[in-house]
């Protein structure tokens, strides 16, 4: 199950991100905590009633931005990550005026996002010391 997190569930989202980004991937807390969480919409994904993944959605003009996407190791390879991205895109499709969805993908995950319709653009860059590329998905209205 995937749904919008209510404000009281923001700590759950942050705990999932801490587990994946800070503890597993070695991202610094300074890079992970950027001050944008309070103005974002957060999605929470559950497996057997327990939080297992999250994504952060921000709107910048006519662009929807998906970020801070993570799935706990026990739920990887189950389709939960793809369902989380599809749910995020659906959220933006429902927003009037959003013409595209963008994200910064870790380069090892480019194929995952390409299978969901995203296209990479621009050069590779480091974000929190991890190679990334920007990706876009135009929305057809």
Rosetta blueprint (number, residue, H / E / L):
1 X L
2 X E
3 X E
4 X E
5 X L
6 X L
7 X H
8 X H
9 X H
10 X H
11 X H
12 X H
13 X H
14 X H
15 X H
16 X H
17 X H
18 X H
19 X H
20 X H
21 X H
22 X H
23 X H
24 X H
25 X L
26 X L
27 X L
28 X L
29 X H
30 X H
31 X H
32 X H
33 X L
34 X L
35 X L
36 X L
37 X H
38 X H
39 X H
40 X L
41 X E
42 X E
43 X E
44 X E
45 X E
46 X E
47 X E
48 X L
49 X L
50 X E
51 X E
52 X E
53 X E
54 X E
55 X E
56 X E
57 X E
58 X E
59 X E
60 X E
61 X L
62 X L
63 X E
64 X E
65 X E
66 X E
67 X E
68 X E
69 X E
70 X E
71 X E
72 X L
73 X H
74 X H
75 X H
76 X L
77 X L
78 X L
79 X L
80 X H
81 X H
82 X H
83 X H
84 X H
85 X H
86 X H
87 X H
88 X H
89 X H
90 X H
91 X H
92 X H
93 X H
94 X L
95 X L
96 X L
97 X L
98 X L
99 X L
100 X E
101 X E
102 X E
103 X E
104 X E
105 X E
106 X E
107 X H
108 X H
109 X H
110 X H
111 X H
112 X H
113 X H
114 X H
115 X H
116 X L
117 X L
118 X L
119 X E
120 X E
121 X E
122 X E
123 X E
124 X E
125 X E
126 X E
127 X E
128 X L
129 X L
130 X E
131 X E
132 X E
133 X E
134 X E
135 X E
136 X E
137 X E
138 X E
139 X L
140 X L
141 X L
